[in-house]
C-alpha cells in the first residue's frame, strides 16, 4: 500500500480515514451547507458566479479523496532540449505518475467515477439528502468492491435526480423560462461564425482523445503517445511536486 506524508486524513494514500466518523460527517454537512448557500445566491442573482471549482475542492478535501485528483502523468518542458526522439531533440518529456503503478486494483476507475460524481453533486445536489451516502462512500471507497461502489454511486445520482425533478415541479413556468433565457447564448450561429482554437483535438489521431477519457491507466497512457496532439489541461508543469509519491 503506498504511503505518503500528505495523505489527506488517511492512513495511506488509498487507506482508511484516520479520524472519527462524527468529524467526517460534520465536515461533509458544512460543505453541503456551503453548496446550498452559494446555489441560493446564484439562483437569486443573474450575474453572480457560482464557485464550482472551490466547492469541488472543498468536497474533495472533506471526503479525503485528494489522491483521486492525481494526474496520470506530468509534462516536463526542457529549456535546453536534452533527449533525442527520431533524431531530433525533444522539447518536453512526459513522466508517469508512479502512484497509479502501485495503486490497488480498480482505484483509477473509482477515481474517475468519484470526480465525475463530485461535479454532479456540486452542480445539482444542493437540495438532495445525500450527506450520509457521501460519507459512506468516503469511508469505504478504496476497500469496497466495484459492484458495491457502482451501486452506491447510482444511489447518490438517483437522489440527485429526484431532487432536481421535484425542484422543477415547485418552480413556476415563468421562473423556468427566465432561467432558460439567462443561460441561452444570445448570439446565433450565423453571427458567431467559425472559431479557431489552438487547443483543438488532433485530427490525425482523434481516437486518442477518447482514450484520455478511459477508466484504465494503460489506455490513458497510450493516448499520450501522440506527440502532435495538444497536451490536455490536466497535464501541466508543476504537477510532479504536487503529486502523492509512494515511499
Rosetta constraint file for C-alpha pairs under 8 A:
AtomPair CA 1 CA 12 HARMONIC 7.24 0.50
AtomPair CA 1 CA 13 HARMONIC 7.85 0.50
AtomPair CA 1 CA 14 HARMONIC 7.20 0.50
AtomPair CA 1 CA 15 HARMONIC 7.72 0.50
AtomPair CA 1 CA 102 HARMONIC 7.18 0.50
AtomPair CA 1 CA 103 HARMONIC 7.25 0.50
AtomPair CA 1 CA 104 HARMONIC 7.61 0.50
AtomPair CA 2 CA 12 HARMONIC 6.34 0.50
AtomPair CA 2 CA 13 HARMONIC 6.00 0.50
AtomPair CA 2 CA 14 HARMONIC 7.16 0.50
AtomPair CA 2 CA 99 HARMONIC 7.39 0.50
AtomPair CA 2 CA 102 HARMONIC 6.53 0.50
AtomPair CA 2 CA 103 HARMONIC 7.06 0.50
AtomPair CA 2 CA 245 HARMONIC 7.95 0.50
AtomPair CA 2 CA 246 HARMONIC 4.86 0.50
AtomPair CA 2 CA 247 HARMONIC 6.69 0.50
AtomPair CA 3 CA 7 HARMONIC 7.39 0.50
AtomPair CA 3 CA 11 HARMONIC 7.77 0.50
AtomPair CA 3 CA 12 HARMONIC 4.64 0.50
AtomPair CA 3 CA 13 HARMONIC 5.65 0.50
AtomPair CA 3 CA 245 HARMONIC 7.81 0.50
AtomPair CA 3 CA 246 HARMONIC 5.27 0.50
AtomPair CA 3 CA 247 HARMONIC 5.89 0.50
AtomPair CA 4 CA 12 HARMONIC 6.27 0.50
AtomPair CA 4 CA 13 HARMONIC 6.39 0.50
AtomPair CA 4 CA 244 HARMONIC 6.41 0.50
AtomPair CA 4 CA 245 HARMONIC 6.43 0.50
AtomPair CA 4 CA 246 HARMONIC 5.75 0.50
AtomPair CA 4 CA 247 HARMONIC 6.47 0.50
AtomPair CA 6 CA 244 HARMONIC 7.01 0.50
AtomPair CA 7 CA 11 HARMONIC 7.06 0.50
AtomPair CA 7 CA 12 HARMONIC 5.63 0.50
AtomPair CA 7 CA 13 HARMONIC 4.96 0.50
AtomPair CA 7 CA 66 HARMONIC 7.80 0.50
AtomPair CA 7 CA 67 HARMONIC 7.59 0.50
AtomPair CA 7 CA 244 HARMONIC 7.48 0.50
AtomPair CA 8 CA 13 HARMONIC 7.84 0.50
AtomPair CA 8 CA 61 HARMONIC 7.34 0.50
AtomPair CA 8 CA 64 HARMONIC 5.51 0.50
AtomPair CA 8 CA 65 HARMONIC 7.50 0.50
AtomPair CA 8 CA 66 HARMONIC 6.65 0.50
AtomPair CA 9 CA 17 HARMONIC 5.86 0.50
AtomPair CA 9 CA 18 HARMONIC 5.92 0.50
AtomPair CA 9 CA 19 HARMONIC 7.09 0.50
AtomPair CA 9 CA 64 HARMONIC 6.05 0.50
AtomPair CA 10 CA 14 HARMONIC 7.53 0.50
AtomPair CA 10 CA 15 HARMONIC 5.76 0.50
AtomPair CA 10 CA 16 HARMONIC 5.38 0.50
AtomPair CA 10 CA 17 HARMONIC 4.24 0.50
AtomPair CA 10 CA 18 HARMONIC 5.15 0.50
AtomPair CA 10 CA 64 HARMONIC 7.08 0.50
AtomPair CA 11 CA 15 HARMONIC 5.23 0.50
AtomPair CA 11 CA 16 HARMONIC 5.68 0.50
AtomPair CA 11 CA 17 HARMONIC 6.31 0.50
AtomPair CA 11 CA 18 HARMONIC 5.82 0.50
AtomPair CA 12 CA 16 HARMONIC 7.22 0.50
AtomPair CA 13 CA 67 HARMONIC 6.42 0.50
AtomPair CA 13 CA 244 HARMONIC 7.49 0.50
AtomPair CA 14 CA 67 HARMONIC 7.66 0.50
AtomPair CA 14 CA 103 HARMONIC 7.34 0.50
AtomPair CA 14 CA 104 HARMONIC 7.64 0.50
AtomPair CA 14 CA 142 HARMONIC 5.93 0.50
AtomPair CA 15 CA 142 HARMONIC 6.90 0.50
AtomPair CA 16 CA 139 HARMONIC 6.65 0.50
AtomPair CA 16 CA 140 HARMONIC 7.57 0.50
AtomPair CA 16 CA 142 HARMONIC 7.85 0.50
AtomPair CA 17 CA 64 HARMONIC 7.52 0.50
AtomPair CA 17 CA 139 HARMONIC 6.31 0.50
AtomPair CA 19 CA 23 HARMONIC 6.88 0.50
AtomPair CA 19 CA 24 HARMONIC 7.24 0.50
AtomPair CA 20 CA 24 HARMONIC 6.72 0.50
AtomPair CA 21 CA 25 HARMONIC 6.16 0.50
AtomPair CA 22 CA 26 HARMONIC 6.06 0.50
AtomPair CA 23 CA 27 HARMONIC 6.24 0.50
AtomPair CA 24 CA 28 HARMONIC 6.26 0.50
AtomPair CA 24 CA 62 HARMONIC 7.00 0.50
AtomPair CA 24 CA 63 HARMONIC 7.44 0.50
AtomPair CA 24 CA 135 HARMONIC 7.17 0.50
AtomPair CA 25 CA 29 HARMONIC 6.15 0.50
AtomPair CA 25 CA 131 HARMONIC 7.60 0.50
AtomPair CA 25 CA 132 HARMONIC 7.42 0.50
AtomPair CA 25 CA 135 HARMONIC 6.41 0.50
AtomPair CA 26 CA 30 HARMONIC 6.21 0.50
AtomPair CA 27 CA 31 HARMONIC 6.35 0.50
AtomPair CA 27 CA 62 HARMONIC 5.72 0.50
AtomPair CA 28 CA 32 HARMONIC 6.21 0.50
AtomPair CA 28 CA 59 HARMONIC 7.08 0.50
AtomPair CA 28 CA 62 HARMONIC 5.81 0.50
AtomPair CA 28 CA 63 HARMONIC 7.21 0.50
AtomPair CA 28 CA 131 HARMONIC 6.54 0.50
AtomPair CA 28 CA 135 HARMONIC 7.28 0.50
AtomPair CA 29 CA 33 HARMONIC 6.01 0.50
AtomPair CA 29 CA 131 HARMONIC 6.47 0.50
AtomPair CA 30 CA 34 HARMONIC 6.23 0.50
AtomPair CA 31 CA 35 HARMONIC 6.21 0.50
AtomPair CA 31 CA 55 HARMONIC 7.60 0.50
AtomPair CA 31 CA 58 HARMONIC 6.63 0.50
AtomPair CA 31 CA 59 HARMONIC 6.19 0.50
AtomPair CA 31 CA 62 HARMONIC 7.50 0.50
AtomPair CA 32 CA 36 HARMONIC 6.21 0.50
AtomPair CA 32 CA 126 HARMONIC 6.77 0.50
AtomPair CA 32 CA 131 HARMONIC 7.44 0.50
AtomPair CA 33 CA 37 HARMONIC 6.18 0.50
AtomPair CA 34 CA 38 HARMONIC 6.25 0.50
AtomPair CA 34 CA 55 HARMONIC 7.92 0.50
AtomPair CA 35 CA 39 HARMONIC 6.04 0.50
AtomPair CA 35 CA 55 HARMONIC 6.73 0.50
AtomPair CA 35 CA 122 HARMONIC 6.61 0.50
AtomPair CA 35 CA 126 HARMONIC 5.86 0.50
AtomPair CA 36 CA 40 HARMONIC 6.09 0.50
AtomPair CA 36 CA 126 HARMONIC 4.88 0.50
AtomPair CA 36 CA 127 HARMONIC 6.96 0.50
AtomPair CA 37 CA 41 HARMONIC 6.36 0.50
AtomPair CA 38 CA 42 HARMONIC 6.06 0.50
AtomPair CA 38 CA 50 HARMONIC 6.61 0.50
AtomPair CA 38 CA 51 HARMONIC 7.64 0.50
AtomPair CA 39 CA 43 HARMONIC 6.07 0.50
AtomPair CA 39 CA 50 HARMONIC 6.97 0.50
AtomPair CA 39 CA 126 HARMONIC 6.97 0.50
AtomPair CA 40 CA 44 HARMONIC 6.26 0.50
AtomPair CA 41 CA 45 HARMONIC 6.32 0.50
AtomPair CA 41 CA 48 HARMONIC 7.35 0.50
AtomPair CA 42 CA 46 HARMONIC 6.94 0.50
AtomPair CA 42 CA 47 HARMONIC 7.83 0.50
AtomPair CA 42 CA 48 HARMONIC 5.43 0.50
AtomPair CA 42 CA 49 HARMONIC 6.62 0.50
AtomPair CA 42 CA 50 HARMONIC 5.88 0.50
AtomPair CA 46 CA 182 HARMONIC 7.05 0.50
AtomPair CA 51 CA 55 HARMONIC 6.23 0.50
AtomPair CA 52 CA 56 HARMONIC 6.06 0.50
AtomPair CA 52 CA 119 HARMONIC 7.95 0.50
AtomPair CA 52 CA 122 HARMONIC 6.69 0.50
AtomPair CA 52 CA 123 HARMONIC 7.23 0.50
AtomPair CA 53 CA 57 HARMONIC 6.25 0.50
AtomPair CA 54 CA 58 HARMONIC 6.19 0.50
AtomPair CA 55 CA 59 HARMONIC 6.21 0.50
AtomPair CA 55 CA 122 HARMONIC 6.64 0.50
AtomPair CA 56 CA 60 HARMONIC 6.11 0.50
AtomPair CA 56 CA 118 HARMONIC 6.50 0.50
AtomPair CA 56 CA 119 HARMONIC 6.51 0.50
AtomPair CA 56 CA 122 HARMONIC 6.44 0.50
AtomPair CA 57 CA 61 HARMONIC 6.10 0.50
AtomPair CA 58 CA 62 HARMONIC 6.12 0.50
AtomPair CA 59 CA 63 HARMONIC 6.13 0.50
AtomPair CA 59 CA 118 HARMONIC 7.33 0.50
AtomPair CA 60 CA 64 HARMONIC 6.02 0.50
AtomPair CA 60 CA 65 HARMONIC 5.64 0.50
AtomPair CA 60 CA 66 HARMONIC 6.02 0.50
AtomPair CA 60 CA 118 HARMONIC 7.56 0.50
AtomPair CA 61 CA 65 HARMONIC 6.59 0.50
AtomPair CA 61 CA 66 HARMONIC 6.26 0.50
AtomPair CA 63 CA 134 HARMONIC 7.89 0.50
AtomPair CA 63 CA 135 HARMONIC 7.20 0.50
AtomPair CA 63 CA 138 HARMONIC 5.08 0.50
AtomPair CA 63 CA 139 HARMONIC 7.93 0.50
AtomPair CA 64 CA 138 HARMONIC 7.00 0.50
AtomPair CA 65 CA 69 HARMONIC 7.73 0.50
AtomPair CA 65 CA 138 HARMONIC 7.21 0.50
AtomPair CA 66 CA 70 HARMONIC 7.37 0.50
AtomPair CA 67 CA 244 HARMONIC 6.96 0.50
AtomPair CA 68 CA 108 HARMONIC 7.48 0.50
AtomPair CA 68 CA 110 HARMONIC 7.91 0.50
AtomPair CA 68 CA 111 HARMONIC 4.49 0.50
AtomPair CA 68 CA 112 HARMONIC 7.26 0.50
AtomPair CA 68 CA 114 HARMONIC 7.71 0.50
AtomPair CA 68 CA 115 HARMONIC 7.13 0.50
AtomPair CA 69 CA 111 HARMONIC 7.16 0.50
AtomPair CA 69 CA 115 HARMONIC 7.36 0.50
AtomPair CA 70 CA 243 HARMONIC 6.24 0.50
AtomPair CA 70 CA 244 HARMONIC 7.45 0.50
AtomPair CA 71 CA 97 HARMONIC 6.87 0.50
AtomPair CA 71 CA 234 HARMONIC 6.74 0.50
AtomPair CA 71 CA 235 HARMONIC 7.07 0.50
AtomPair CA 71 CA 239 HARMONIC 7.62 0.50
AtomPair CA 71 CA 243 HARMONIC 7.77 0.50
AtomPair CA 72 CA 96 HARMONIC 6.16 0.50
AtomPair CA 72 CA 97 HARMONIC 5.42 0.50
AtomPair CA 72 CA 100 HARMONIC 7.14 0.50
AtomPair CA 72 CA 217 HARMONIC 7.15 0.50
AtomPair CA 72 CA 220 HARMONIC 7.48 0.50
AtomPair CA 72 CA 221 HARMONIC 7.28 0.50
AtomPair CA 73 CA 94 HARMONIC 6.43 0.50
AtomPair CA 73 CA 95 HARMONIC 5.44 0.50
AtomPair CA 73 CA 96 HARMONIC 4.24 0.50
AtomPair CA 73 CA 97 HARMONIC 4.90 0.50
AtomPair CA 73 CA 221 HARMONIC 7.92 0.50
AtomPair CA 73 CA 235 HARMONIC 6.60 0.50
AtomPair CA 74 CA 94 HARMONIC 5.72 0.50
AtomPair CA 74 CA 95 HARMONIC 5.34 0.50
AtomPair CA 74 CA 96 HARMONIC 6.53 0.50
AtomPair CA 74 CA 97 HARMONIC 7.04 0.50
AtomPair CA 74 CA 235 HARMONIC 5.30 0.50
AtomPair CA 74 CA 236 HARMONIC 6.23 0.50
AtomPair CA 74 CA 237 HARMONIC 6.70 0.50
AtomPair CA 74 CA 238 HARMONIC 7.85 0.50
AtomPair CA 74 CA 239 HARMONIC 5.90 0.50
AtomPair CA 74 CA 240 HARMONIC 6.06 0.50
AtomPair CA 75 CA 92 HARMONIC 6.60 0.50
AtomPair CA 75 CA 93 HARMONIC 5.80 0.50
AtomPair CA 75 CA 94 HARMONIC 4.61 0.50
AtomPair CA 75 CA 95 HARMONIC 6.35 0.50
AtomPair CA 75 CA 235 HARMONIC 5.96 0.50
AtomPair CA 75 CA 236 HARMONIC 5.78 0.50
AtomPair CA 75 CA 237 HARMONIC 5.86 0.50
AtomPair CA 76 CA 92 HARMONIC 5.45 0.50
AtomPair CA 76 CA 93 HARMONIC 5.17 0.50
AtomPair CA 76 CA 94 HARMONIC 6.19 0.50
AtomPair CA 76 CA 95 HARMONIC 7.23 0.50
AtomPair CA 76 CA 237 HARMONIC 6.24 0.50
AtomPair CA 77 CA 91 HARMONIC 6.01 0.50
AtomPair CA 77 CA 92 HARMONIC 4.15 0.50
AtomPair CA 77 CA 93 HARMONIC 6.42 0.50
AtomPair CA 77 CA 237 HARMONIC 7.50 0.50
AtomPair CA 78 CA 82 HARMONIC 7.29 0.50
AtomPair CA 78 CA 90 HARMONIC 7.92 0.50
AtomPair CA 78 CA 91 HARMONIC 5.40 0.50
AtomPair CA 78 CA 92 HARMONIC 5.48 0.50
AtomPair CA 78 CA 93 HARMONIC 7.76 0.50
AtomPair CA 79 CA 91 HARMONIC 7.54 0.50
AtomPair CA 80 CA 91 HARMONIC 7.62 0.50
AtomPair CA 81 CA 89 HARMONIC 5.47 0.50
AtomPair CA 81 CA 90 HARMONIC 5.59 0.50
AtomPair CA 81 CA 91 HARMONIC 5.24 0.50
AtomPair CA 81 CA 92 HARMONIC 7.54 0.50
AtomPair CA 82 CA 89 HARMONIC 6.44 0.50
AtomPair CA 82 CA 90 HARMONIC 6.98 0.50
AtomPair CA 83 CA 89 HARMONIC 5.40 0.50
AtomPair CA 83 CA 90 HARMONIC 5.58 0.50
AtomPair CA 84 CA 88 HARMONIC 5.23 0.50
AtomPair CA 84 CA 89 HARMONIC 4.56 0.50
AtomPair CA 84 CA 90 HARMONIC 5.96 0.50
AtomPair CA 85 CA 89 HARMONIC 6.08 0.50
AtomPair CA 85 CA 90 HARMONIC 6.12 0.50
AtomPair CA 97 CA 101 HARMONIC 7.72 0.50
AtomPair CA 97 CA 240 HARMONIC 7.66 0.50
AtomPair CA 97 CA 243 HARMONIC 7.46 0.50
AtomPair CA 97 CA 245 HARMONIC 7.86 0.50
AtomPair CA 98 CA 102 HARMONIC 6.84 0.50
AtomPair CA 98 CA 245 HARMONIC 6.72 0.50
AtomPair CA 98 CA 246 HARMONIC 7.40 0.50
AtomPair CA 99 CA 103 HARMONIC 6.01 0.50
AtomPair CA 99 CA 244 HARMONIC 6.68 0.50
AtomPair CA 99 CA 245 HARMONIC 5.89 0.50
AtomPair CA 99 CA 246 HARMONIC 6.27 0.50
AtomPair CA 100 CA 108 HARMONIC 7.16 0.50
AtomPair CA 100 CA 217 HARMONIC 7.37 0.50
AtomPair CA 102 CA 246 HARMONIC 7.98 0.50
AtomPair CA 103 CA 107 HARMONIC 6.21 0.50
AtomPair CA 103 CA 108 HARMONIC 7.77 0.50
AtomPair CA 104 CA 142 HARMONIC 7.89 0.50
AtomPair CA 106 CA 110 HARMONIC 6.30 0.50
AtomPair CA 106 CA 146 HARMONIC 7.25 0.50
AtomPair CA 107 CA 111 HARMONIC 6.08 0.50
AtomPair CA 107 CA 142 HARMONIC 6.74 0.50
AtomPair CA 108 CA 112 HARMONIC 6.30 0.50
AtomPair CA 108 CA 215 HARMONIC 6.36 0.50
AtomPair CA 108 CA 216 HARMONIC 6.75 0.50
AtomPair CA 108 CA 217 HARMONIC 6.76 0.50
AtomPair CA 109 CA 113 HARMONIC 6.35 0.50
AtomPair CA 109 CA 215 HARMONIC 4.70 0.50
AtomPair CA 109 CA 216 HARMONIC 6.57 0.50
AtomPair CA 110 CA 114 HARMONIC 5.89 0.50
AtomPair CA 110 CA 141 HARMONIC 7.61 0.50
AtomPair CA 110 CA 146 HARMONIC 8.00 0.50
AtomPair CA 110 CA 149 HARMONIC 7.83 0.50
AtomPair CA 111 CA 115 HARMONIC 6.13 0.50
AtomPair CA 112 CA 116 HARMONIC 6.41 0.50
AtomPair CA 112 CA 215 HARMONIC 6.37 0.50
AtomPair CA 113 CA 117 HARMONIC 6.15 0.50
AtomPair CA 114 CA 118 HARMONIC 6.06 0.50
AtomPair CA 114 CA 153 HARMONIC 7.98 0.50
AtomPair CA 115 CA 119 HARMONIC 6.46 0.50
AtomPair CA 116 CA 120 HARMONIC 6.51 0.50
AtomPair CA 117 CA 121 HARMONIC 6.19 0.50
AtomPair CA 117 CA 153 HARMONIC 7.44 0.50
AtomPair CA 117 CA 157 HARMONIC 7.66 0.50
AtomPair CA 118 CA 122 HARMONIC 6.21 0.50
AtomPair CA 119 CA 123 HARMONIC 6.12 0.50
AtomPair CA 120 CA 124 HARMONIC 5.72 0.50
AtomPair CA 120 CA 125 HARMONIC 6.73 0.50
AtomPair CA 121 CA 125 HARMONIC 4.27 0.50
AtomPair CA 121 CA 126 HARMONIC 7.01 0.50
AtomPair CA 121 CA 160 HARMONIC 7.29 0.50
AtomPair CA 122 CA 126 HARMONIC 6.77 0.50
AtomPair CA 124 CA 160 HARMONIC 6.61 0.50
AtomPair CA 124 CA 164 HARMONIC 6.85 0.50
AtomPair CA 125 CA 160 HARMONIC 5.20 0.50
AtomPair CA 125 CA 163 HARMONIC 7.39 0.50
AtomPair CA 125 CA 164 HARMONIC 7.78 0.50
AtomPair CA 127 CA 160 HARMONIC 7.83 0.50
AtomPair CA 127 CA 163 HARMONIC 6.07 0.50
AtomPair CA 127 CA 164 HARMONIC 7.87 0.50
AtomPair CA 128 CA 159 HARMONIC 6.08 0.50
AtomPair CA 128 CA 160 HARMONIC 5.40 0.50
AtomPair CA 128 CA 162 HARMONIC 7.79 0.50
AtomPair CA 128 CA 163 HARMONIC 5.33 0.50
AtomPair CA 129 CA 159 HARMONIC 7.20 0.50
AtomPair CA 130 CA 134 HARMONIC 6.10 0.50
AtomPair CA 130 CA 156 HARMONIC 6.35 0.50
AtomPair CA 130 CA 159 HARMONIC 7.08 0.50
AtomPair CA 130 CA 160 HARMONIC 7.95 0.50
AtomPair CA 131 CA 135 HARMONIC 6.17 0.50
AtomPair CA 132 CA 136 HARMONIC 6.31 0.50
AtomPair CA 133 CA 137 HARMONIC 6.27 0.50
AtomPair CA 133 CA 152 HARMONIC 7.43 0.50
AtomPair CA 133 CA 156 HARMONIC 6.73 0.50
AtomPair CA 134 CA 138 HARMONIC 6.13 0.50
AtomPair CA 134 CA 156 HARMONIC 7.56 0.50
AtomPair CA 135 CA 139 HARMONIC 6.29 0.50
AtomPair CA 136 CA 140 HARMONIC 6.14 0.50
AtomPair CA 136 CA 141 HARMONIC 7.94 0.50
AtomPair CA 137 CA 141 HARMONIC 5.19 0.50
AtomPair CA 137 CA 149 HARMONIC 7.67 0.50
AtomPair CA 137 CA 152 HARMONIC 7.17 0.50
AtomPair CA 140 CA 144 HARMONIC 5.66 0.50
AtomPair CA 141 CA 149 HARMONIC 6.89 0.50
AtomPair CA 144 CA 148 HARMONIC 6.34 0.50
AtomPair CA 144 CA 149 HARMONIC 6.23 0.50
AtomPair CA 145 CA 149 HARMONIC 6.05 0.50
AtomPair CA 146 CA 150 HARMONIC 6.07 0.50
AtomPair CA 147 CA 151 HARMONIC 6.22 0.50
AtomPair CA 148 CA 152 HARMONIC 6.18 0.50
AtomPair CA 149 CA 153 HARMONIC 6.23 0.50
AtomPair CA 150 CA 154 HARMONIC 6.10 0.50
AtomPair CA 151 CA 155 HARMONIC 6.25 0.50
AtomPair CA 152 CA 156 HARMONIC 6.36 0.50
AtomPair CA 153 CA 157 HARMONIC 6.24 0.50
AtomPair CA 154 CA 158 HARMONIC 5.99 0.50
AtomPair CA 155 CA 159 HARMONIC 6.39 0.50
AtomPair CA 156 CA 160 HARMONIC 6.33 0.50
AtomPair CA 157 CA 161 HARMONIC 6.16 0.50
AtomPair CA 158 CA 162 HARMONIC 6.24 0.50
AtomPair CA 159 CA 163 HARMONIC 6.22 0.50
AtomPair CA 160 CA 164 HARMONIC 6.25 0.50
AtomPair CA 161 CA 165 HARMONIC 6.22 0.50
AtomPair CA 162 CA 166 HARMONIC 6.15 0.50
AtomPair CA 163 CA 167 HARMONIC 6.04 0.50
AtomPair CA 164 CA 168 HARMONIC 6.32 0.50
AtomPair CA 165 CA 169 HARMONIC 6.46 0.50
AtomPair CA 166 CA 170 HARMONIC 6.40 0.50
AtomPair CA 167 CA 171 HARMONIC 6.40 0.50
AtomPair CA 168 CA 172 HARMONIC 8.00 0.50
AtomPair CA 168 CA 176 HARMONIC 7.88 0.50
AtomPair CA 171 CA 175 HARMONIC 6.28 0.50
AtomPair CA 171 CA 176 HARMONIC 6.83 0.50
AtomPair CA 172 CA 176 HARMONIC 6.52 0.50
AtomPair CA 173 CA 177 HARMONIC 6.19 0.50
AtomPair CA 174 CA 178 HARMONIC 6.20 0.50
AtomPair CA 175 CA 179 HARMONIC 6.24 0.50
AtomPair CA 176 CA 180 HARMONIC 6.11 0.50
AtomPair CA 177 CA 181 HARMONIC 6.10 0.50
AtomPair CA 178 CA 182 HARMONIC 6.36 0.50
AtomPair CA 179 CA 183 HARMONIC 6.48 0.50
AtomPair CA 180 CA 184 HARMONIC 6.02 0.50
AtomPair CA 187 CA 191 HARMONIC 6.14 0.50
AtomPair CA 187 CA 192 HARMONIC 6.33 0.50
AtomPair CA 188 CA 192 HARMONIC 6.35 0.50
AtomPair CA 189 CA 193 HARMONIC 5.97 0.50
AtomPair CA 198 CA 230 HARMONIC 7.93 0.50
AtomPair CA 199 CA 230 HARMONIC 5.95 0.50
AtomPair CA 200 CA 230 HARMONIC 7.20 0.50
AtomPair CA 201 CA 206 HARMONIC 6.52 0.50
AtomPair CA 201 CA 209 HARMONIC 6.89 0.50
AtomPair CA 201 CA 229 HARMONIC 6.68 0.50
AtomPair CA 201 CA 230 HARMONIC 6.98 0.50
AtomPair CA 202 CA 206 HARMONIC 5.73 0.50
AtomPair CA 202 CA 228 HARMONIC 6.89 0.50
AtomPair CA 202 CA 229 HARMONIC 4.87 0.50
AtomPair CA 202 CA 230 HARMONIC 6.99 0.50
AtomPair CA 205 CA 209 HARMONIC 7.85 0.50
AtomPair CA 205 CA 226 HARMONIC 7.29 0.50
AtomPair CA 205 CA 229 HARMONIC 7.88 0.50
AtomPair CA 206 CA 210 HARMONIC 7.40 0.50
AtomPair CA 207 CA 211 HARMONIC 6.43 0.50
AtomPair CA 208 CA 212 HARMONIC 6.36 0.50
AtomPair CA 208 CA 222 HARMONIC 7.76 0.50
AtomPair CA 208 CA 223 HARMONIC 4.58 0.50
AtomPair CA 208 CA 224 HARMONIC 7.54 0.50
AtomPair CA 208 CA 226 HARMONIC 7.45 0.50
AtomPair CA 209 CA 213 HARMONIC 7.15 0.50
AtomPair CA 209 CA 223 HARMONIC 7.01 0.50
AtomPair CA 210 CA 214 HARMONIC 7.02 0.50
AtomPair CA 211 CA 219 HARMONIC 5.64 0.50
AtomPair CA 211 CA 220 HARMONIC 5.56 0.50
AtomPair CA 211 CA 222 HARMONIC 7.54 0.50
AtomPair CA 211 CA 223 HARMONIC 5.64 0.50
AtomPair CA 212 CA 219 HARMONIC 7.04 0.50
AtomPair CA 212 CA 220 HARMONIC 4.65 0.50
AtomPair CA 212 CA 221 HARMONIC 7.87 0.50
AtomPair CA 212 CA 223 HARMONIC 5.94 0.50
AtomPair CA 212 CA 224 HARMONIC 7.99 0.50
AtomPair CA 213 CA 220 HARMONIC 7.16 0.50
AtomPair CA 214 CA 219 HARMONIC 6.27 0.50
AtomPair CA 214 CA 220 HARMONIC 6.21 0.50
AtomPair CA 215 CA 219 HARMONIC 7.83 0.50
AtomPair CA 215 CA 220 HARMONIC 7.89 0.50
AtomPair CA 216 CA 220 HARMONIC 6.55 0.50
AtomPair CA 217 CA 221 HARMONIC 6.20 0.50
AtomPair CA 218 CA 222 HARMONIC 6.11 0.50
AtomPair CA 219 CA 223 HARMONIC 6.38 0.50
AtomPair CA 220 CA 224 HARMONIC 6.80 0.50
AtomPair CA 221 CA 225 HARMONIC 7.17 0.50
AtomPair CA 231 CA 235 HARMONIC 6.34 0.50
AtomPair CA 231 CA 236 HARMONIC 7.93 0.50
AtomPair CA 232 CA 236 HARMONIC 7.85 0.50
AtomPair CA 235 CA 239 HARMONIC 7.55 0.50
AtomPair CA 238 CA 242 HARMONIC 6.88 0.50
AtomPair CA 239 CA 243 HARMONIC 6.02 0.50
